Amino acid sequence: MSFEDQAPAEAYDLVVVGSGAAGMAAAITARLHGLDVAVVEKEATYGGSTAVSGGAIWIPDNPKMRAAGINDSAEAALAYIAAEAGNRFDRALVEAFLRHGPEMVAFFEANTALQFDCRTYSPDYHPDVPGAALGGRVLDAQDYDGRRLGRHFARLRPPIEDFTILGGLMLNRIDIGHFLKMSRSLPSALHAGRLVLRHLRDRLAHPRGTRLVLGQAVAGRLAETLFGLGIPLFLETGLTGFVREGGRIAGIETQGRHGRRTIMARVGVVLATGGFPHGVDLRGETMPQAETPLRFHSLSPAGNTGDAIRIGRAAGARFVTSNSNPAFWTPVSLLPDGDGGRPFPHLFLDRAKPGVIAVTHAGRRFVNEAVSYHDFVQGMLTALAEDGRTSTWLVCDHRALRRYGLGAVPPFPGRIGPYLSSGYLRRGRTVRELAEAAGIDADGLAATLAQFNTDAAQGQDTAFGKGSTAYQTYLGDAEVAPNPCLAPLSAAPFYAVEIFPGDIGTSAGLATNADGQVLDEDGAPIAGLYACGNDMNSIMGGAYPGAGITLGPALTFGYIVARHAARVAGGP
């Protein structure tokens, strides 16, 4: 069956809008429960924001961690999420996630190509909060050979080019560690060499590497099952409206490569289009800063403009705007491209490392650099509001730059010249010369470094506590003592990269119940309408407790809504 030339049928049992993890999970689960399903996707590629994500999947008390001998409980996870979400905690939704998440993992491992590995040590982002765990809750899809998708591989949304090396070679967390150490470790050099040789062979027959990791592995494995089950996927087919019959959503209106179409849904419609990270109107409604010169740079696909949320609201759905944060934040730097710059995320590779600090234009630190990317930007937004600025800086010395890199600038033996020439990386032979090159207050930066270096030499950050939790030291350099996150900035020359607030997706979405049914303004389910993924309001209420808290609920509620739809249709 080809998604490239066929037109949709007049009706299906369930119509899924969106082809990311949530949408494919819903479609696969529904098909395996006996429903006739179709997926529509407005982009020319499938995989959505999942395909460009880090691929982490947060599922407490999952069967993979149990098999690894790691103890956890739904009660502990419930307490942790409750503490994180605060007064936005929705017990019914969270309990549904915690009850069905482990079921989802077992179901997909038994019935699909999606196979998981658990990170035995991967601390929750706030490990000092009651109920947090130090490992096991985070799952990754096992690495995947994209050649198994056959001709469908060409339509899988590729990873963000700036996050690969050598023209499309993807690296997972373990690979990155080896590449960082390949000049100091023979096993790491051999590991890196094997990956490069595999990639060079790939490029003889493919436009990019076929070894898929991270979110590419999640999307690729789900897609293999989707196509294997004969579920039609209609690309370049955008949602434009709903068909209503007798008070229920009975189908969708679409516009795309097959013209204007009406596709009826005998059981229901699932919205899974990835939220509104590029929806100017919805961002303006939920992000007050969008009304000011401050600009947020999103890493999500440009097609995620909030169509489903907008159309859902027109049908009476309630859009939640009260989350503590309307998006999942990450700091980004901008790679020059002649069009405002391409955002590059500073997720975990540089900020927590020894010899790296973040400062404002006044030269003062404003946050613990080793906290999660979401927490970091919350600190950044406070500093920017106080200073009236739109950016801050990451600063490091020569030793840190060549050992860890800084943003898109690679560590040794990578070249730094092109980044200096483009202006992405600023350099100074002295701290004052760097300050002048970056437009940072020289006296402020000198005073900040003097205090920080004194603390770093003692292994304790008295100002912000960098390296004070298990999560933070996990991201540091285990070879540095006494604090893996601290070292003085003393090896000239000195460097800086400008950073801005960004996001990896939106958290605000349509209100749903524990079955994933979309709710109206009065809190009643809208018959025939479901939401999951980032179209559904985050069960975390705008908090970000750990790696994978978008994909974990996305897969789980895709599974939940499909099973509910099957029950509505009279299935098991």
C-alpha positions in Angstrom: 0.0 0.0 0.0 1.4 3.4 -0.9 0.8 6.7 0.9 2.2 8.5 -2.1 -0.6 8.2 -4.7 -3.8 6.9 -3.2 -6.7 9.1 -2.1 -8.5 8.6 1.2 -11.6 6.4 1.3 -14.9 8.0 2.2 -15.0 6.6 5.8 -13.0 4.8 8.4 -13.7 3.8 12.0 -11.0 6.1 13.4 -9.2 9.0 11.7 -6.0 10.2 13.3 -4.7 13.6 12.5 -0.9 13.8 12.9 1.9 11.2 12.3 4.1 11.7 15.4 4.5 9.2 18.2 1.0 10.0 19.7 -0.8 9.7 16.4 1.0 6.5 15.3 0.5 5.0 18.7 -3.2 5.7 18.5 -3.5 4.3 15.0 -1.5 1.1 15.7 -3.4 0.4 18.9 -6.8 1.0 17.3 -5.9 -1.3 14.3 -4.7 -4.0 16.7 -8.0 -3.7 18.5 -9.9 -4.3 15.2 -10.7 -0.8 14.0 -10.3 0.4 10.4 -7.9 3.4 10.8 -6.4 6.1 8.6 -3.7 8.8 9.4 -3.6 12.2 7.8 -0.6 14.4 7.9 -0.4 17.9 6.5 3.4 17.8 5.9 5.2 16.0 3.1 7.1 13.9 5.6 5.9 11.8 8.6 7.2 11.5 12.1 6.3 15.0 13.3 8.2 16.5 16.2 9.0 13.0 17.5 11.4 12.5 14.6 13.5 15.5 15.6 13.3 14.9 19.3 15.7 13.4 21.8 13.4 10.3 21.9 13.3 9.9 25.7 10.2 8.3 27.1 9.3 8.8 30.8 7.2 5.9 32.1 7.5 5.2 35.9 7.4 1.7 37.2 7.7 0.3 33.7 8.4 -3.4 32.9 11.9 -2.7 31.6 13.1 -1.2 34.8 11.5 -4.0 36.8 13.4 -6.5 34.6 16.6 -4.6 35.4 15.9 -5.0 39.1 15.1 -1.3 39.7 12.3 -0.6 42.2 9.7 2.0 41.6 6.0 2.5 42.3 3.0 4.4 40.9 2.6 5.9 44.4 6.1 7.4 44.4 5.7 8.8 40.9 2.3 10.2 41.8 3.8 12.1 44.8 6.6 13.4 42.5 4.3 14.7 39.8 1.9 16.2 42.4 4.8 18.1 43.9 6.0 19.3 40.5 2.6 20.3 39.2 1.4 22.0 42.3 -2.1 23.4 42.2 -2.4 22.4 38.5 -2.2 18.7 39.5 -5.0 16.6 37.8 -5.1 13.4 39.7 -7.4 11.5 37.3 -5.2 12.2 34.3 -2.0 11.4 36.2 -3.4 8.2 37.6 -4.5 7.1 34.1 -1.0 7.8 32.8 0.7 5.9 35.7 -1.7 2.9 35.4 -1.6 2.5 31.6 2.0 3.6 30.9 3.5 0.3 31.9 0.7 -1.5 30.0 1.6 0.5 26.9 5.2 -0.5 27.1 4.3 -4.2 27.4 1.7 -4.0 24.6 4.1 -2.3 22.1 7.0 -4.6 22.9 4.7 -7.6 22.4 2.9 -6.4 19.2 5.0 -3.9 17.4 8.5 -3.0 16.2 8.9 -0.5 19.0 11.3 -2.1 21.5 12.7 -0.3 24.5 15.8 0.0 26.6 15.8 1.6 30.0 18.4 4.0 31.3 19.4 2.4 34.5 20.9 5.7 35.8 19.1 8.8 34.6 18.0 11.0 37.5 14.7 12.9 37.4 15.3 16.6 37.0 14.6 17.4 40.6 16.0 14.3 42.5 15.6 16.0 45.9 11.8 16.1 45.6 9.9 13.3 47.3 9.0 10.5 44.9 11.8 11.3 42.4 13.9 8.4 41.0 17.6 8.1 40.1 17.1 5.7 37.2 14.8 3.3 35.2 11.9 5.6 34.4 13.5 6.9 31.2 13.2 4.6 28.2 14.8 4.9 24.8 13.7 3.1 21.6 16.4 0.7 20.6 18.6 1.8 17.7 16.9 1.2 14.4 18.0 0.4 10.8 16.1 2.8 8.6 16.6 0.4 5.6 13.8 -1.7 7.1 11.4 1.0 6.0 12.2 0.4 2.4 11.0 3.2 0.1 9.1 4.7 3.1 12.4 5.7 4.6 12.7 8.7 2.2 9.5 10.2 3.6 10.5 10.0 7.3 11.2 13.5 8.6 15.0 13.7 8.9 16.7 14.8 12.0 17.8 18.4 12.4 20.9 18.7 10.2 22.9 20.7 12.8 22.4 17.8 15.3 24.2 15.3 13.1 27.8 15.1 11.9 29.3 14.1 8.5 26.2 14.8 6.6 23.6 12.8 8.6 25.4 10.6 11.1 23.2 10.5 14.2 24.7 10.0 17.7 23.0 8.8 20.8 24.0 9.6 24.4 26.6 6.8 24.5 28.0 7.7 21.1 28.4 11.3 22.2 30.4 10.3 25.2 32.8 8.2 23.0 33.2 11.0 20.5 34.1 13.5 23.3 36.8 11.1 24.6 38.1 9.6 21.3 41.3 11.6 21.5 42.0 10.3 25.0 40.6 6.7 24.9 41.4 3.9 22.5 38.0 2.1 23.1 36.2 5.4 22.4 38.2 6.0 19.2 37.3 2.5 18.0 33.7 3.0 18.8 33.7 6.3 16.9 35.6 4.8 14.0 33.0 2.0 13.6 30.2 4.5 13.4 31.9 6.6 10.9 32.7 3.6 8.6 29.1 2.4 8.8 27.9 5.9 7.9 30.3 6.2 4.9 28.9 2.9 3.6 25.4 4.3 4.0 26.1 7.4 2.0 27.1 5.3 -1.0 23.4 4.3 -1.4 21.4 6.7 0.8 21.1 10.5 1.1 21.7 10.2 4.9 22.7 7.7 7.5 20.3 4.8 8.1 21.3 4.1 11.7 18.4 5.8 13.5 18.7 6.7 17.2 16.8 9.0 19.6 13.4 10.3 18.2 14.2 8.9 14.8 14.3 5.4 16.2 10.9 5.9 17.9 9.3 7.3 14.7 11.0 4.7 12.5 9.9 1.7 14.6 6.4 2.9 14.9 6.2 3.6 11.1 7.4 0.0 10.4 4.5 -1.3 12.3 2.1 1.2 10.8 2.9 0.3 7.3 3.1 -3.4 8.2 -0.5 -3.3 9.4 -1.6 -1.7 6.2 -2.7 1.6 7.9 -2.9 4.2 5.2 -1.0 7.4 5.8 -2.0 10.4 3.7 0.7 13.0 3.5 0.2 16.6 2.4 -3.4 16.4 3.8 -4.2 19.2 6.2 -7.1 19.4 8.6 -9.5 22.3 7.8 -12.6 21.4 9.8 -14.9 18.8 11.4 -18.1 17.2 10.2 -20.7 17.1 13.0 -23.7 14.9 13.1 -26.2 14.7 15.9 -24.0 16.4 18.4 -20.8 14.4 17.8 -17.7 14.7 15.7 -18.4 12.4 12.7 -15.5 13.2 10.4 -13.0 15.8 9.1 -12.6 18.2 6.2 -9.2 18.2 4.6 -7.3 20.2 2.0 -4.2 18.8 0.3 -2.7 17.0 -2.6 -6.0 15.1 -3.2 -7.9 18.4 -3.2 -10.7 19.1 -0.7 -11.9 15.9 0.9 -14.4 14.9 3.5 -13.4 11.8 5.5 -16.0 10.3 7.8 -15.1 8.7 11.1 -17.6 6.2 12.3 -16.1 6.1 15.9 -14.1 9.2 16.2 -11.3 11.6 15.4 -7.9 11.8 17.2 -6.0 15.1 17.3 -2.3 14.6 17.5 -0.7 17.4 15.4 2.0 18.5 17.8 0.6 21.6 19.5 1.2 25.2 18.4 4.9 26.0 18.7 4.6 28.0 15.4 1.1 29.3 15.9 1.6 33.0 16.2 -1.9 33.7 17.5 -1.9 30.9 20.1 1.6 31.8 21.2 0.5 35.4 21.7 -2.4 34.3 23.8 -0.3 32.0 26.1 3.1 33.7 26.1 2.9 37.4 27.2 6.6 37.8 26.3 5.6 37.3 22.7 4.1 40.8 22.8 7.5 42.3 23.5 10.8 42.3 21.6 11.6 39.0 23.3 11.4 36.2 20.7 11.1 32.5 21.4 12.8 30.2 19.0 11.1 26.8 18.6 12.9 23.6 17.6 9.6 22.0 16.5 8.7 21.5 12.9 7.4 24.6 11.2 4.1 22.9 10.3 3.1 22.7 14.0 1.0 25.8 13.9 -1.9 24.7 16.2 -4.5 23.9 13.4 -6.1 21.1 15.5 -6.3 23.2 18.6 -7.8 26.1 16.7 -10.4 23.9 15.0 -11.1 22.1 18.2 -11.9 25.4 20.0 -14.2 26.4 17.2 -16.1 23.1 17.9 -16.5 24.0 21.6 -13.3 22.5 23.1 -11.7 24.1 26.0 -8.1 25.4 25.5 -6.1 25.4 28.8 -4.1 28.6 29.2 -3.3 28.3 32.9 -0.3 26.1 32.9 2.7 27.3 34.9 4.6 27.3 31.6 2.9 27.3 28.2 5.9 25.5 26.6 8.8 23.2 27.3 11.7 25.5 27.3 15.3 25.2 26.2 18.0 27.8 25.7 19.2 28.1 22.1 21.9 29.8 20.2 21.4 30.9 16.6 23.6 29.6 13.8 23.9 32.3 11.0 21.9 31.4 7.9 20.9 34.8 6.5 17.3 34.4 7.7 17.5 35.3 11.4 19.5 32.2 12.4 18.9 28.5 12.9 18.2 27.6 16.6 20.6 25.2 18.2 19.6 23.8 21.6 21.8 23.8 24.6 20.1 20.8 26.3 22.9 19.0 28.3 26.2 18.9 26.4 27.7 22.2 27.6 26.0 24.1 30.4 26.7 21.6 33.2 30.3 21.1 32.3 33.3 22.4 34.3 34.6 25.7 33.1 31.3 27.0 31.7 29.0 29.7 33.1 26.1 31.8 31.9 26.0 35.5 32.3 23.8 38.5 31.4 25.0 41.4 29.3 25.9 43.0 32.7 28.3 40.1 33.2 26.4 38.6 36.2 25.4 35.0 36.6 21.6 34.5 36.8 21.0 30.7 37.2 22.5 27.4 38.1 23.9 26.4 34.7 23.5 22.6 35.4 19.7 22.6 36.0 17.4 21.2 33.3 17.0 23.2 30.1 13.4 24.0 31.1 14.5 25.4 34.5 17.4 27.2 32.9 15.1 29.2 30.6 12.8 30.1 33.5 15.8 31.7 35.2 16.8 33.3 31.9 13.3 34.8 31.5 13.5 36.4 34.9 16.9 37.9 34.2 15.8 39.2 30.8 12.7 40.8 32.3 14.9 42.6 34.8 17.5 43.7 32.3 15.3 44.5 29.4 17.4 42.3 27.1 16.6 39.5 24.7 19.6 37.3 25.2 22.3 36.1 27.6 25.7 34.4 27.1 27.5 31.2 27.8 31.1 31.8 28.6 34.0 29.3 28.8 37.8 29.1 28.7 39.9 27.4 26.1 40.3 24.1 28.1 36.5 23.7 28.4 35.8 24.6 24.7 38.3 22.0 23.4 37.2 19.3 25.8 33.4 19.7 25.6 32.6 22.1 22.8 30.1 25.0 23.3 26.7 24.8 21.5 27.3 24.0 17.9 31.1 24.5 18.3 32.7 21.0 18.4 35.3 19.8 20.9 38.8 18.9 19.7 39.7 17.9 17.0 36.8 19.8 15.5 37.5 23.1 13.8 36.4 26.3 15.5 37.6 28.7 12.8 34.3 28.7 10.9 32.3 29.6 14.0 34.6 32.5 14.8 34.4 33.8 11.2 30.6 33.7 11.2 30.4 35.5 14.5 28.6 32.6 16.3 31.6 32.2 18.6 33.3 35.2 20.2 36.8 35.1 21.5 39.2 37.2 23.6 42.7 36.7 24.7 41.7 38.2 28.1 38.4 38.3 29.9 38.1 42.0 29.1 38.9 41.5 25.5 36.1 38.8 25.4 33.7 41.2 27.1 34.4 43.8 24.5 33.9 41.3 21.6 30.6 40.1 23.1 29.2 43.4 24.3 29.3 42.2 28.0 30.1 44.6 30.8 33.8 44.0 31.4 33.9 45.0 35.1 30.8 42.8 35.8 32.3 39.8 34.0 35.7 40.1 35.7 34.0 40.3 39.1 31.8 37.4 38.4 34.7 35.2 37.2 36.8 36.1 40.2 34.1 34.9 42.6 33.2 31.9 40.5 36.8 30.8 40.1 37.4 31.0 43.8 34.4 28.8 44.5 35.2 26.4 41.6 38.7 25.8 43.0 37.0 24.6 46.2 34.4 22.5 44.4 31.4 24.4 45.7 29.3 27.1 43.9 28.2 29.3 46.8 26.1 31.6 44.5 23.8 29.0 42.7 24.9 25.5 43.8 26.0 24.2 40.4 26.7 20.5 40.8 24.7 20.1 43.9 22.3 17.3 42.9 22.5 13.9 41.3 21.0 15.1 38.1 23.5 18.0 37.7 26.6 15.8 38.4 25.2 13.2 36.0 25.6 15.8 33.2 29.0 17.0 34.4 32.4 15.4 33.8 33.0 12.4 36.0 36.8 12.8 35.6 36.7 16.2 37.3 36.9 16.3 41.2 35.6 17.2 43.7 32.7 18.6 41.7 32.0 17.2 38.2 30.4 20.5 37.2 33.0 23.0 38.4 36.4 24.2 37.3 37.9 27.7 37.2 37.8 29.6 33.9 41.5 30.3 33.7 42.9 28.9 30.5 43.1 31.7 27.9 41.7 32.5 25.4 38.1 32.9 26.5 35.0 32.3 24.5 31.3 33.2 24.5 28.1 32.1 22.6 24.9 34.2 22.7 21.8 32.3 23.9 18.1 33.0 23.6 15.0 31.5 25.1 13.5 28.7 23.0 11.2 25.7 23.2 11.0 22.1 22.2 7.2 22.2 22.0 4.1 23.6 23.7 2.5 22.3 26.9 -0.8 24.1 26.8 -3.5 22.2 24.9 -7.0 21.0 24.8 -8.6 19.8 28.0 -9.3 16.1 28.1 -10.6 13.5 30.6 -8.7 10.3 31.6 -9.8 8.5 28.4 -8.4 11.3 26.2 -11.8 12.6 25.2 -11.7 16.3 24.5 -13.8 18.4 26.9 -16.0 21.4 26.2 -16.1 24.6 28.2 -18.5 23.0 30.7 -16.2 20.0 31.3 -18.3 17.5 29.3 -16.8 15.1 26.7 -17.3 16.1 23.0 -18.5 12.9 21.5 -16.2 11.5 18.9 -13.3 13.8 19.6 -10.0 12.7 21.2 -6.6 14.4 21.7 -3.1 13.2 22.6 0.4 14.3 22.3 1.0 18.1 22.5 -2.6 18.8 21.2 -3.7 17.5 24.7 -2.9 19.8 27.6 0.1 18.4 29.4 -0.7 16.3 32.4 2.3 18.0 34.1 0.5 21.4 34.1 3.5 23.2 32.6 6.1 21.5 34.8 9.0 19.5 33.5 9.9 16.7 36.0 12.2 14.6 33.8 13.5 13.5 30.4 10.7 12.1 28.3 7.7 13.7 29.9 6.3 14.6 26.5 6.8 11.3 24.7 5.9 9.1 27.7 2.4 10.6 28.0 2.1 10.9 24.2 2.5 7.2 23.6 0.4 6.3 26.7 -2.6 8.5 25.8 -2.3 7.4 22.1 -2.8 3.9 23.5 -5.6 5.0 25.9 -7.7 6.9 23.3 -7.5 4.0 20.9 -8.6 1.5 23.4 -11.5 3.8 24.4 -12.5 4.1 20.8 -12.4 0.4 20.4 -14.8 0.0 23.4 -17.1 2.6 21.9 -17.1 0.5 18.7 -18.0 -2.6 20.6 -14.6 -4.1 20.7 -12.5 -5.5 23.6 
